[in-house]
């Protein structure tokens, strides 16, 4: 499958990347130090911290993201603020789908995977209801924003999820 690089979307520059990196690290630390009490909610949606493995560095990378629950699973939208390119955390997951997921004071291991086009089509309206900005991010870019499901390791082989869009 050939991936077409998106041409339309928010353009990142060095200063924006620096600010984004700093704010992401600060938010991650705040969440961890407060066990999710500070910065753990955005517009009524839970903010979780998936930790991926850097695809080039091999180092753990924390990224606070809005999570949408689906039974024991979590869904994350790889919006990157409507940028033309995918966020680094998604590229890391594509290279290594094993993640650690901090939810408040607890953390667990899981396996991440991108939703198929059909699954994404079913979930997208619900995700936009949870956080309306997702649609404006999608409208800014010509790439299809990916949606990622993280399945906790203990339920990795569960045959079916109860909650559906």
C-alpha positions in Angstrom: 0.0 0.0 0.0 1.4 3.4 -1.0 0.8 6.2 1.4 0.2 9.6 -0.1 1.7 12.4 1.9 -0.9 14.9 2.9 -0.4 18.4 1.4 -3.1 20.3 3.3 -3.0 20.8 7.0 -1.4 22.8 9.8 2.2 23.4 8.9 4.7 22.7 11.7 7.7 24.9 12.1 10.6 24.5 14.5 9.2 26.9 17.2 5.8 25.2 17.1 7.4 21.8 17.5 9.5 23.0 20.4 6.4 24.5 22.2 4.4 21.3 21.5 7.2 19.1 22.9 7.6 21.3 26.0 3.8 21.4 26.7 3.4 17.7 26.1 6.2 16.8 28.6 4.9 19.3 31.1 1.4 17.9 30.8 2.6 14.3 31.1 4.6 15.2 34.3 1.7 17.0 35.8 -0.6 14.0 35.2 1.8 11.5 36.6 2.7 13.6 39.7 -1.0 14.2 40.5 -2.1 10.7 39.7 -4.4 12.2 37.0 -6.1 14.8 39.3 -4.6 17.8 37.5 -4.8 18.0 33.8 -6.7 14.7 33.6 -9.8 16.1 32.0 -10.3 18.1 28.8 -13.8 19.3 28.1 -15.3 16.6 30.2 -13.2 13.9 28.5 -10.5 11.8 30.3 -6.9 12.5 29.4 -4.7 9.4 29.6 -1.0 8.9 29.0 0.0 6.2 26.6 3.7 5.5 26.6 5.1 4.3 23.3 8.6 3.2 22.4 10.4 5.7 20.2 10.8 4.1 16.8 14.3 5.5 16.3 15.5 6.1 19.9 14.0 3.1 21.6 13.2 5.4 24.5 9.8 5.6 26.2 7.6 8.5 25.0 4.7 9.8 26.9 1.9 11.7 25.2 -1.3 12.9 27.0 -4.3 12.2 24.8 -8.1 12.3 25.1 -9.3 8.7 25.5 -12.7 7.4 24.6 -13.6 4.1 26.4 -15.0 1.1 24.7 -15.5 -1.5 27.5 -12.0 -2.2 28.7 -10.4 -0.7 25.6 -9.5 2.9 24.8 -9.8 4.8 21.6 -7.4 7.6 20.7 -7.6 10.0 17.7 -4.3 10.8 15.9 -5.4 14.3 15.0 -2.1 16.1 15.6 -4.1 19.3 15.6 -5.0 19.0 12.0 -1.4 18.8 10.8 -0.5 17.5 7.4 1.5 14.7 9.0 0.7 12.0 11.5 1.7 12.5 15.2 5.0 10.9 16.4 3.1 8.7 18.9 1.2 7.1 16.0 4.4 6.4 14.0 5.8 4.8 17.2 2.8 2.5 17.5 3.1 1.5 13.9 6.7 0.4 14.6 5.9 -1.2 18.0 2.3 -1.6 19.0 3.1 -2.5 22.6 2.1 0.4 24.9 1.8 1.2 28.6 -1.3 3.2 29.5 -1.6 5.5 32.6 -5.1 6.1 33.7 -5.1 8.3 36.8 -3.1 6.5 39.4 -3.1 3.1 37.6 -1.2 1.9 34.6 -1.5 -1.2 32.5 0.1 -2.7 29.4 -1.7 -3.0 26.1 -1.5 -3.5 22.4 -2.5 -0.7 20.0 -3.8 -1.0 16.5 -5.3 1.4 14.0 -9.0 1.0 13.2 -9.9 -0.1 9.7 -11.6 2.4 7.5 -14.9 0.7 8.1 -14.5 0.7 11.9 -13.3 4.3 11.8 -16.4 5.3 9.8 -18.6 3.8 12.5 -16.7 5.4 15.4 -16.0 8.8 14.0 -19.4 10.4 14.8 -19.2 9.2 18.4 -15.6 10.5 18.8 -16.7 13.9 17.4 -19.6 14.0 19.9 -17.0 13.5 22.7 -14.7 16.2 21.4 -16.0 18.4 18.6 -12.6 19.8 17.7 -11.7 16.5 16.0 -14.0 17.4 13.1 -12.3 20.8 12.6 -8.9 19.0 12.7 -10.2 16.6 10.0 -11.5 19.5 7.9 -8.0 21.2 8.0 -6.1 18.3 6.5 -6.5 16.0 3.5 -5.1 13.0 5.4 -7.6 10.7 7.0 -7.0 11.1 10.7 -6.3 7.7 12.2 -8.1 6.2 15.2 -6.2 3.8 17.4 -7.6 1.2 19.8 -5.6 0.1 22.8 -6.6 -3.3 24.1 -5.4 -4.2 27.6 -3.1 -7.2 27.5 -5.4 -9.2 29.8 -8.3 -8.9 27.3 -6.2 -9.1 24.2 -8.1 -12.1 22.9 -11.6 -11.1 24.0 -13.9 -12.2 21.2 -16.2 -9.2 21.1 -16.6 -5.7 22.6 -20.0 -5.0 24.2 -20.2 -1.3 23.6 -20.5 -0.2 19.9 -21.0 3.2 18.4 
